[in-house]
Amino acid sequence: SPFERDGRRYTLIETAGVRRRNSVHEALETFSVITTMPAIEESHVVVMMMDARTEIADQDLHLLGFILEAGRALVLVINKWDGLDDYQKDKIRADVDKQLVFVRFAEILYLSALHGSNVGRLYAAIDRAYESATRDLSTPQLTRILQQAMEAHPPPLVRGRRLKLRYAHQGGVNPPRIIIHGNQVEQVPPGYQRYLTNYFIDALDSVGTPIKIEFKGGVNPFAGRKNKLSKRQQFKRDRMIQHIKKRERKRKKR
């Protein structure tokens, strides 16, 4: 459904609600799950709605995992917020913070679609997520953030040697891809990769979109090649060999 709002164009792809896995038994419900996946991949921003009156289920987490794997920008909507007392609201917020920590980059809106409460904030969240997912990032800016991250928390030692990360540049958008160049990059531990990802999210004030970090090692142009000696170096090498041979002959005569 294409439409325009405040001078901006949108295309809304509305998918059928995905029920809990143990409820997916009819052909129509199975079809809704199948059609949701390509709709996610074709979107710039995914708005995932969850019912405030039901617990977060495994199916919700699997769906969020697919959205994250697809690299889509995300806005989380907790619907049917009206009518809940303060205790229920606090419990729902605590459950969301605990179970959805892996999508910490996403904005979370608590609203009521039926009564229109906070619905106006949804468009602002969608716009912020889209802008974060598609903006251009300069190499000096990304390299500066990388240096700041390493100063705050240096890369670990691997086999007694410090990992060297030299510079970063943008490799793509939606989601933003940051390519980090350095030495021994294949040895960067998962924990340090997560640290860098979260540092870039915070430093770039990125909202509503994941950031994918990729590492690229330098290629040694002299790998597999023998050094070619100069004439002077060859003369010194031959003289040294002759000296060693002469010393060996004297030792054997003794």
C-alpha positions, 0 to 999 in steps of 0.5 A, spaced: 500 500 500 503 506 497 501 512 501 504 519 502 505 522 509 508 529 511 511 529 504 514 523 504 513 516 501 512 510 504 510 503 502 506 499 507 507 491 506 502 488 511 503 481 513 498 476 516 499 475 524 504 469 525 501 465 531 505 461 536 508 455 533 503 450 536 497 454 533 500 453 526 496 447 524 491 450 518 494 451 511 492 459 512 496 460 518 502 456 515 502 460 509 502 467 513 509 464 516 512 463 509 509 469 506 512 473 512 519 471 511 520 474 504 516 481 506 521 482 511 527 481 506 524 486 501 523 491 507 527 497 509 524 497 516 520 492 519 515 494 524 514 488 529 508 488 533 507 484 539 501 483 544 502 486 551 497 481 554 501 475 552 508 473 554 514 473 549 514 466 546 520 462 542 516 464 535 517 471 537 524 470 538 525 466 532 522 471 528 526 477 531 532 472 529 530 472 522 530 480 522 536 480 525 540 475 520 536 479 514 540 486 517 533 489 516 532 496 520 527 494 526 522 498 530 518 494 536 511 495 538 508 493 544 500 493 542 494 494 547 498 498 552 491 501 554 488 498 560 494 495 564 495 497 571 502 500 573 504 493 576 503 489 569 507 495 565 513 494 569 513 487 569 512 487 561 518 492 560 522 488 565 521 482 560 522 486 554 529 488 557 531 481 559 529 477 553 530 482 547 537 485 549 540 482 542 536 487 539 538 493 543 539 497 537 531 498 536 526 503 539 521 500 543 514 503 543 508 502 547 502 504 544 494 502 543 492 501 536 485 501 537 485 508 541 491 511 537 495 512 543 502 514 541 501 512 534 504 518 532 511 516 535 511 510 530 512 514 524 518 518 527 521 511 529 521 509 522 524 515 519 530 514 524 531 507 523 531 508 515 536 514 516 540 510 520 540 504 516 542 508 509 546 514 511 553 514 508 559 514 513 566 517 511 572 513 512 576 518 517 570 518 521 569 510 522 577 510 523 577 515 528 571 511 532 575 505 531 581 508 534 577 511 540 574 504 541 581 501 541 584 506 546 578 505 551 579 497 550 585 495 547 585 489 542 587 482 546 593 479 545 593 473 541 599 468 542 603 474 545 602 479 540 597 484 540 592 484 534 593 490 530 586 494 527 589 499 522 583 503 519 575 502 517 571 504 511 563 503 509 562 497 505 554 498 504 548 500 507 541 497 509 544 494 514 551 499 515 557 494 513 563 497 516 570 493 514 576 493 519 582 492 516 588 489 520 593 484 522 591 477 525 583 479 524 581 472 523 583 471 531 579 477 533 575 474 539 567 474 538 567 478 545 571 483 542 567 483 535 561 485 540 564 490 543 566 494 537 559 493 534 556 496 540 561 501 540 560 503 533 552 503 534 553 508 540 558 513 537 554 513 531 548 514 535 545 509 530 538 508 532 533 502 529 538 498 525 544 493 526 551 494 524 555 489 521 562 489 522 567 485 517 574 484 518 579 484 512 587 482 513 592 485 509 595 481 504 603 480 504 605 482 497 612 478 498 609 472 501 612 466 497 618 470 494 625 469 496 629 475 497 634 477 491 641 479 494 645 484 491 652 483 488 655 486 495 650 481 499 652 475 495 659 476 496 659 477 503 655 471 503 660 467 499 665 469 503 662 467 510 660 460 507 668 459 505 670 461 512 665 456 515 668 451 511 675 452 512 674 452 520 670 445 519 676 442 515 681 445 521 676 442 526 676 435 523 684 435 522 684 436 530 
